[in-house]
Amino acid sequence: MTQPLHQQIALVTGGGAGIGQSIARKLANMGATVIVTDIRLEPAANTVAQLAPQSPAHSARKLDVTDKDEIIRVFADAVKQYGGIDILINNAGVSTMNAIEHLTEKEWDFNFDVNIKGVFLCTQAVIPYMRNKRAGKIVNTASMAGKRGTPLLAHYAASKWGVIGFTKSAALELAPLNITVNCVCPGYVKTNMQERELEWEASLRNMTPEQVKAEYIRNTPLGRLCSPDDVARVVGFLASPEADFVTGEALDVTGGADLV
């Protein structure tokens, strides 16, 4: 039976670990040839090594999503090698944690440059290639924090609200080109990034990391942390033909935490 993403070329940003790595695996399992990018080449190559048994065509590239010239160069090189980019997963993201009173401009700019400017720059770069085929799927990683106020994460939340707003606007603008644009909004995801956040939040709230994690689980009706694979499965759906008539959506992958 033909796989749903057979002969599709997918480019994943921030694919060296966590959610991005799981997305790369999921798309490869669905038959796509995956270009894994990350700000450091080694993690991207490590992800590709996990995909190699499925297809030798997968590849890794260094990509800083805040560097417009590098994005243009990497995308053009990918198209030269593969003939196009059918699926773009804007997953690269960062977070820091601080009270607004103590938040620095550097922290603010860091979160916005990667989390929303990176989505804009990569989307802008891929449009000409998708226009040529009059088809394409763009899936952005937003966050539960992009839909509600989040203490100690005002800058991160604001950047992820931006991702959702950009997604909905891009969906309207690109619909005539048969390009769908959606995003996923994960909840408390168990990744290395979360481990750092647990330490930060515990310190800022005079708690232990274990207490903070227990609170996350209590605030998730399904009773566990979100896994990267939980998110990847939803991304796989949005990238597949099953979601051809879905655009402008911000799908929650939170185990119900967004309802609490």
Stockholm file with secondary structure:
# STOCKHOLM 1.0

chainA/1-260         MTQPLHQQIALVTGGGAGIGQSIARKLANMGATVIVTDIRLEPAANTVAQLAPQSPAHSARKLDVTDKDEIIRVFADAVKQYGGIDILINNAGVSTMNAIEHLTEKEWDFNFDVNIKGVFLCTQAVIPYMRNKRAGKIVNTASMAGKRGTPLLAHYAASKWGVIGFTKSAALELAPLNITVNCVCPGYVKTNMQERELEWEASLRNMTPEQVKAEYIRNTPLGRLCSPDDVARVVGFLASPEADFVTGEALDVTGGADLV
#=GR chainA/1-260 SS CCCTTTTCEEEETTTTSHHHHHHHHHHHHTTCEEEEEESSHHHHHHHHHHHTTTCTTCEEEECCTTCHHHHHHHHHHHHHHHSCCCEEEECCCCCCCCCGGGCCHHHHHHHHIIIIIHHHHHHHHHHHHHHHHTCEEEEEECCGGGSSCCTTCHHHHHHHHHHHHHHHHHHHHHGGGTEEEEEEEECSBCSHHHHHHHHHHHHHHTCCHHHHHHHHHHTCTTSSCBCHHHHHHHHHHHHSGGGTTCCSCEEEESTTGGGC
#=GC SS_cons         CCCTTTTCEEEETTTTSHHHHHHHHHHHHTTCEEEEEESSHHHHHHHHHHHTTTCTTCEEEECCTTCHHHHHHHHHHHHHHHSCCCEEEECCCCCCCCCGGGCCHHHHHHHHIIIIIHHHHHHHHHHHHHHHHTCEEEEEECCGGGSSCCTTCHHHHHHHHHHHHHHHHHHHHHGGGTEEEEEEEECSBCSHHHHHHHHHHHHHHTCCHHHHHHHHHHTCTTSSCBCHHHHHHHHHHHHSGGGTTCCSCEEEESTTGGGC
//
